[in-house]
């Protein structure tokens, strides 16, 4: 995959930010690792949400009050877990943005991928 001139310039600018810094180059890879872990957890959390929705569909096909209540509880728990993982991912992205000296509202996974190159 060829790197565009703009991407190359951005990468060089980010690397130049670390010339006089002693800690930041070492923190960034750790944050990338943590982000990768959280993204894997996020995928698992959304798999749980999908499973809960499928169970809900099956329960609604032959309804019983107890089964519906259990299904709703499972779905709510799965959604809360997914939201928690999403919040952790967003916090990591903000930390990475700070290390890259970017406004946190501009940080996206594509910027993280560019920085990792």
Backbone as a printed PyTorch tensor [residue, N CA C, xyz], in Angstrom:
tensor([[[  0.8500,  -1.1710,   0.0000],
         [  0.0000,   0.0000,   0.0000],
         [  0.8950,   1.2330,   0.0000]],

        [[  0.7430,   2.0580,  -1.0040],
         [  1.5690,   3.2480,  -1.1270],
         [  1.0540,   4.3490,  -0.2220]],

        [[  2.0040,   5.0430,   0.3530],
         [  1.6820,   6.1270,   1.2670],
         [  1.5860,   7.4240,   0.4670]],

        [[  0.4630,   8.1230,   0.6270],
         [  0.3170,   9.3840,  -0.0860],
         [  1.2720,  10.4170,   0.5110]],

        [[  1.5210,  11.4730,  -0.2340],
         [  2.4180,  12.5260,   0.2350],
         [  1.8900,  13.1770,   1.5050]],

        [[  0.5820,  13.3510,   1.5760],
         [ -0.0310,  13.9710,   2.7560],
         [  0.1560,  13.0690,   3.9670]],

        [[ -0.0980,  11.7500,   3.7950],
         [  0.0750,  10.8210,   4.9020],
         [  1.5280,  10.7830,   5.3580]],

        [[  2.4470,  10.8040,   4.4130],
         [  3.8680,  10.7810,   4.7460],
         [  4.2530,  12.0370,   5.5220]],

        [[  3.7510,  13.1960,   5.0870],
         [  4.0470,  14.4480,   5.7800],
         [  3.4930,  14.4310,   7.1970]],

        [[  2.2460,  13.9360,   7.3630],
         [  1.6480,  13.8510,   8.6970],
         [  2.4760,  12.9510,   9.6070]],

        [[  2.8920,  11.8010,   9.0720],
         [  3.6890,  10.8620,   9.8620],
         [  4.9980,  11.5110,  10.2890]],

        [[  5.6510,  12.1970,   9.3720],
         [  6.9130,  12.8580,   9.6960],
         [  6.7220,  13.9620,  10.7270]],

        [[  5.6030,  14.6910,  10.6320],
         [  5.3170,  15.7360,  11.6130],
         [  5.1130,  15.1260,  12.9980]],

        [[  4.3650,  14.0150,  13.0440],
         [  4.1400,  13.3610,  14.3390],
         [  5.4480,  12.8490,  14.9170]],

        [[  6.2810,  12.2690,  14.0780],
         [  7.5540,  11.7520,  14.5640],
         [  8.4330,  12.8910,  15.0680]],

        [[  8.3920,  14.0370,  14.4010],
         [  9.2200,  15.1680,  14.8250],
         [  8.7620,  15.7190,  16.1690]],

        [[  7.5050,  15.4840,  16.5250],
         [  7.0180,  15.9380,  17.8230],
         [  7.7690,  15.2680,  18.9630]],

        [[  8.2980,  14.0680,  18.7020],
         [  8.9020,  13.2820,  19.7550],
         [ 10.4210,  13.4460,  19.8500]],

        [[ 10.9970,  14.2860,  19.0260],
         [ 12.4560,  14.4230,  19.0100],
         [ 12.9880,  14.8350,  20.3830]],

        [[ 12.3700,  15.8170,  21.0160],
         [ 12.8590,  16.3040,  22.3020],
         [ 12.0770,  15.7340,  23.4860]],

        [[ 11.1990,  14.8330,  23.2330],
         [ 10.4010,  14.2460,  24.3020],
         [ 11.0550,  12.9320,  24.7240]],

        [[ 11.0260,  12.6420,  25.9990],
         [ 11.6450,  11.3990,  26.4480],
         [ 10.6240,  10.3080,  26.7340]],

        [[  9.4310,  10.6770,  27.1870],
         [  8.4690,   9.6670,  27.5850],
         [  7.4470,   9.3400,  26.5100]],

        [[  7.0200,  10.3120,  25.7330],
         [  5.9140,  10.1150,  24.8120],
         [  6.1170,   8.9870,  23.8130]],

        [[  7.2990,   8.8050,  23.2250],
         [  7.4350,   7.7070,  22.2700],
         [  7.1980,   6.3430,  22.9080]],

        [[  7.4450,   6.2510,  24.2120],
         [  7.2740,   4.9770,  24.8900],
         [  5.8360,   4.7670,  25.3420]],

        [[  5.1210,   5.8490,  25.6190],
         [  3.7300,   5.7420,  26.0490],
         [  2.8000,   5.3730,  24.8920]],

        [[  3.1020,   5.8810,  23.7170],
         [  2.2050,   5.6780,  22.5830],
         [  2.0140,   4.2000,  22.2390]],

        [[  3.0630,   3.3970,  22.1280],
         [  2.8390,   1.9710,  21.8350],
         [  2.0080,   1.2740,  22.9090]],

        [[  2.1960,   1.6700,  24.1640],
         [  1.3920,   1.0770,  25.2410],
         [ -0.0800,   1.4340,  25.0700]],

        [[ -0.3430,   2.6760,  24.6710],
         [ -1.7260,   3.1000,  24.4450],
         [ -2.3230,   2.3670,  23.2450]],

        [[ -1.5120,   2.1360,  22.2090],
         [ -1.9880,   1.3720,  21.0540],
         [ -2.3680,  -0.0420,  21.4740]],

        [[ -1.5320,  -0.6620,  22.3030],
         [ -1.8290,  -2.0150,  22.7850],
         [ -3.1160,  -2.0390,  23.6020]],

        [[ -3.2620,  -1.0420,  24.4640],
         [ -4.4820,  -0.9580,  25.2760],
         [ -5.7060,  -0.7390,  24.3960]],

        [[ -5.5640,   0.0770,  23.3640],
         [ -6.6750,   0.3300,  22.4510],
         [ -7.0620,  -0.9480,  21.7100]],

        [[ -6.0810,  -1.6910,  21.2590],
         [ -6.3630,  -2.9540,  20.5720],
         [ -7.1160,  -3.9120,  21.4900]],

        [[ -6.7050,  -3.9780,  22.7410],
         [ -7.4020,  -4.8280,  23.7180],
         [ -8.8490,  -4.3750,  23.8830]],

        [[ -9.0540,  -3.0610,  24.0010],
         [-10.4160,  -2.5440,  24.1760],
         [-11.2700,  -2.7800,  22.9230]],

        [[-10.6780,  -2.6630,  21.7550],
         [-11.4370,  -2.9260,  20.5260],
         [-11.8750,  -4.3860,  20.4630]],

        [[-11.0150,  -5.2890,  20.9020],
         [-11.3920,  -6.7110,  20.9590],
         [-12.5170,  -6.9280,  21.9610]],

        [[-12.4250,  -6.2330,  23.1060],
         [-13.5010,  -6.3350,  24.1030],
         [-14.8040,  -5.7480,  23.5580]],

        [[-14.6860,  -4.6900,  22.7760],
         [-15.8810,  -4.0620,  22.1980],
         [-16.5640,  -5.0110,  21.2120]],

        [[-15.7760,  -5.6980,  20.4090],
         [-16.3430,  -6.6830,  19.4710],
         [-17.0810,  -7.7680,  20.2480]],

        [[-16.4550,  -8.2720,  21.3080],
         [-17.0940,  -9.3040,  22.1310],
         [-18.3760,  -8.7760,  22.7710]],

        [[-18.3510,  -7.5300,  23.2270],
         [-19.5360,  -6.9450,  23.8590],
         [-20.6820,  -6.8390,  22.8580]],

        [[-20.3820,  -6.4240,  21.6410],
         [-21.4460,  -6.3210,  20.6420],
         [-21.9140,  -7.6970,  20.1680]],

        [[-21.0370,  -8.6880,  20.2180],
         [-21.4800, -10.0680,  19.9640],
         [-22.4930, -10.5010,  21.0210]],

        [[-22.2470, -10.1010,  22.2800],
         [-23.1990, -10.4070,  23.3570],
         [-24.5330,  -9.7050,  23.1300]],

        [[-24.4890,  -8.4670,  22.6530],
         [-25.7300,  -7.7410,  22.3460],
         [-26.4880,  -8.4720,  21.2480]],

        [[-25.7900,  -8.8950,  20.2170],
         [-26.4230,  -9.6270,  19.1230],
         [-27.0560, -10.9230,  19.6250]],

        [[-26.3380, -11.6530,  20.4770],
         [-26.8910, -12.8910,  21.0510],
         [-28.1470, -12.6040,  21.8640]],

        [[-28.1150, -11.5170,  22.6380],
         [-29.2790, -11.1590,  23.4580],
         [-30.4780, -10.8050,  22.5860]],

        [[-30.2350, -10.1300,  21.4910],
         [-31.3330,  -9.7690,  20.5820],
         [-31.8970, -11.0150,  19.9090]],

        [[-31.0330, -11.9270,  19.5220],
         [-31.5090, -13.1860,  18.9270],
         [-32.3330, -13.9760,  19.9290]],

        [[-31.8850, -14.0260,  21.1770],
         [-32.6400, -14.7190,  22.2210],
         [-33.9930, -14.0450,  22.4120]],

        [[-34.0050, -12.7300,  22.4050],
         [-35.2530, -11.9840,  22.5630],
         [-36.2370, -12.3320,  21.4450]],

        [[-35.7310, -12.4280,  20.2230],
         [-36.5900, -12.7980,  19.0970],
         [-37.2130, -14.1780,  19.3250]],

        [[-36.3960, -15.1160,  19.7890],
         [-36.9060, -16.4690,  20.0480],
         [-37.9320, -16.4700,  21.1830]],

        [[-37.6690, -15.6890,  22.2180],
         [-38.5850, -15.6120,  23.3630],
         [-39.9180, -15.0110,  22.9350]],

        [[-39.8700, -13.9970,  22.0980],
         [-41.0980, -13.3380,  21.6740],
         [-41.9380, -14.2280,  20.7460]],

        [[-41.2940, -15.1990,  20.1170],
         [-42.0310, -16.1220,  19.2490],
         [-42.9520, -17.0260,  20.0640]],

        [[-42.5490, -17.3840,  21.2730],
         [-43.3830, -18.1720,  22.1850],
         [-43.2890, -17.5470,  23.5730]],

        [[-44.0140, -16.4520,  23.7630],
         [-43.8240, -15.6210,  24.9480],
         [-44.2710, -16.2560,  26.2620]],

        [[-43.4770, -15.9470,  27.2600],
         [-43.8630, -16.1890,  28.6500],
         [-43.2830, -15.0110,  29.4290]],

        [[-43.9970, -14.5670,  30.4330],
         [-43.5820, -13.3840,  31.1740],
         [-42.1850, -13.5590,  31.7670]],

        [[-41.9230, -14.7120,  32.3560],
         [-40.6190, -14.9580,  32.9730],
         [-39.5040, -14.9110,  31.9230]],

        [[-39.7190, -15.5610,  30.7890],
         [-38.7060, -15.5930,  29.7340],
         [-38.4560, -14.1970,  29.1550]],

        [[-39.5200, -13.4100,  29.0040],
         [-39.3770, -12.0420,  28.4880],
         [-38.5750, -11.1930,  29.4700]],

        [[-38.8670, -11.3130,  30.7570],
         [-38.1450, -10.5400,  31.7660],
         [-36.6560, -10.9340,  31.7900]],

        [[-36.3700, -12.2180,  31.7130],
         [-34.9820, -12.6740,  31.6910],
         [-34.2630, -12.1760,  30.4320]],

        [[-34.9670, -12.2250,  29.3080],
         [-34.3960, -11.7570,  28.0490],
         [-34.1010, -10.2580,  28.1110]],

        [[-35.0320,  -9.4960,  28.6600],
         [-34.8260,  -8.0510,  28.7960],
         [-33.6350,  -7.7430,  29.7010]],

        [[-33.5200,  -8.4700,  30.7930],
         [-32.3880,  -8.2660,  31.7040],
         [-31.0660,  -8.5680,  31.0160]],

        [[-31.0370,  -9.6600,  30.2660],
         [-29.8110, -10.0330,  29.5640],
         [-29.4390,  -8.9640,  28.5240]],

        [[-30.4520,  -8.5050,  27.7960],
         [-30.1880,  -7.4850,  26.7720],
         [-29.7090,  -6.1830,  27.4110]],

        [[-30.3390,  -5.7550,  28.5000],
         [-29.9200,  -4.5310,  29.1860],
         [-28.4880,  -4.6520,  29.6940]],

        [[-28.1390,  -5.7920,  30.2620],
         [-26.7790,  -6.0120,  30.7600],
         [-25.7770,  -5.9740,  29.6090]],

        [[-26.1160,  -6.5940,  28.4880],
         [-25.2270,  -6.6020,  27.3240],
         [-25.0310,  -5.1820,  26.7830]],

        [[-26.0960,  -4.3940,  26.7540],
         [-25.9950,  -3.0190,  26.2720],
         [-25.1670,  -2.1490,  27.2180]],

        [[-25.3300,  -2.3410,  28.5240],
         [-24.5330,  -1.5930,  29.4990],
         [-23.0480,  -1.9550,  29.3770]],

        [[-22.7700,  -3.2260,  29.1790],
         [-21.3880,  -3.6670,  29.0100],
         [-20.7800,  -3.0510,  27.7440]],

        [[-21.5350,  -3.0440,  26.6590],
         [-21.0500,  -2.4640,  25.4050],
         [-20.7890,  -0.9680,  25.5740]],

        [[-21.6560,  -0.2760,  26.2730],
         [-21.4840,   1.1540,  26.5080],
         [-20.2370,   1.4180,  27.3550]],

        [[-19.9960,   0.5800,  28.3520],
         [-18.8150,   0.7280,  29.2060],
         [-17.5300,   0.5450,  28.3980]],

        [[-17.4970,  -0.4580,  27.5510],
         [-16.3140,  -0.7090,  26.7260],
         [-16.1150,   0.4430,  25.7420]],

        [[-17.2030,   0.9440,  25.1860],
         [-17.1270,   2.0840,  24.2640],
         [-16.5480,   3.3170,  24.9620]],

        [[-16.9650,   3.5520,  26.1920],
         [-16.4630,   4.6880,  26.9640],
         [-14.9570,   4.5290,  27.2200]],

        [[-14.5120,   3.3100,  27.5290],
         [-13.0790,   3.0630,  27.7480],
         [-12.2930,   3.2910,  26.4600]],

        [[-12.8530,   2.8650,  25.3380],
         [-12.1860,   3.0840,  24.0450],
         [-12.0510,   4.5780,  23.7680]],

        [[-13.1140,   5.3220,  24.0110],
         [-13.0730,   6.7650,  23.7860],
         [-12.0330,   7.4410,  24.6800]],

        [[-11.9130,   6.9990,  25.9290],
         [-10.8990,   7.5600,  26.8300],
         [ -9.4900,   7.2790,  26.3090]],

        [[ -9.2710,   6.0700,  25.8170],
         [ -7.9590,   5.7420,  25.2470],
         [ -7.6660,   6.5860,  24.0170]],

        [[ -8.6740,   6.8050,  23.1820],
         [ -8.4740,   7.6440,  22.0020],
         [ -8.1140,   9.0750,  22.4000]],

        [[ -8.7190,   9.5790,  23.4740],
         [ -8.3730,  10.9170,  23.9590],
         [ -6.9180,  10.9620,  24.4480]],

        [[ -6.4750,   9.9120,  25.1400],
         [ -5.0850,   9.8580,  25.5980],
         [ -4.1270,   9.8200,  24.4110]],

        [[ -4.4710,   9.0270,  23.4100],
         [ -3.6350,   8.9450,  22.2120],
         [ -3.6030,  10.2930,  21.5060]],

        [[ -4.7420,  10.9560,  21.4300],
         [ -4.7910,  12.2850,  20.8050],
         [ -3.8530,  13.2480,  21.5310]],

        [[ -3.8550,  13.1930,  22.8460],
         [ -2.9690,  14.0710,  23.6210],
         [ -1.5000,  13.7560,  23.3240]],

        [[ -1.1790,  12.4670,  23.2340],
         [  0.2060,  12.0860,  22.9320],
         [  0.6170,  12.5120,  21.5280]],

        [[ -0.3530,  12.5650,  20.6120],
         [ -0.0710,  12.9890,  19.2340],
         [ -0.2370,  14.4910,  19.0490]],

        [[ -0.5910,  15.1700,  20.1290],
         [ -0.8040,  16.6190,  20.1010],
         [ -1.9040,  16.9950,  19.1030]],

        [[ -2.9670,  16.2120,  19.1070],
         [ -4.1290,  16.4710,  18.2550],
         [ -5.3180,  16.8080,  19.1350]],

        [[ -6.2200,  17.6460,  18.6540],
         [ -7.4620,  17.8810,  19.4120],
         [ -8.2270,  16.5640,  19.5360]],

        [[ -8.7000,  16.2710,  20.7270],
         [ -9.3540,  14.9710,  20.9560],
         [-10.5840,  14.7640,  20.0830]],

        [[-11.2480,  15.8550,  19.6850],
         [-12.4270,  15.6880,  18.8360],
         [-12.0530,  15.2960,  17.4090]],

        [[-10.7790,  15.4580,  17.0490],
         [-10.3370,  15.0840,  15.7050],
         [ -9.8070,  13.6540,  15.6280]],

        [[ -9.5770,  13.0250,  16.7730],
         [ -8.9690,  11.7010,  16.7550],
         [-10.0010,  10.6510,  16.3390]],

        [[ -9.6310,   9.8740,  15.3710],
         [-10.4390,   8.7620,  14.8710],
         [ -9.4990,   7.5800,  14.6980]],

        [[-10.0700,   6.4150,  14.5330],
         [ -9.2290,   5.2290,  14.3670],
         [ -8.3040,   5.3540,  13.1590]],

        [[ -8.7460,   6.0610,  12.1080],
         [ -7.8720,   6.2320,  10.9460],
         [ -6.6370,   7.0460,  11.3170]],

        [[ -6.7910,   8.0520,  12.1930],
         [ -5.6420,   8.8340,  12.6430],
         [ -4.7020,   7.9740,  13.4820]],

        [[ -5.2720,   7.0660,  14.2620],
         [ -4.4690,   6.1650,  15.0760],
         [ -3.6680,   5.2240,  14.1700]],

        [[ -4.3160,   4.7090,  13.1460],
         [ -3.6400,   3.8210,  12.2060],
         [ -2.5050,   4.5630,  11.5000]],

        [[ -2.7670,   5.7950,  11.0740],
         [ -1.7170,   6.5990,  10.4470],
         [ -0.5380,   6.7970,  11.3950]],

        [[ -0.8340,   7.0570,  12.6570],
         [  0.2200,   7.2940,  13.6520],
         [  1.0260,   6.0410,  13.9430]],

        [[  0.3780,   4.8990,  13.8300],
         [  1.0610,   3.6310,  14.1130],
         [  2.0250,   3.2390,  13.0210]],

        [[  1.8530,   3.7900,  11.8210],
         [  2.7360,   3.4290,  10.7070],
         [  4.1240,   3.8480,  10.9140]]])
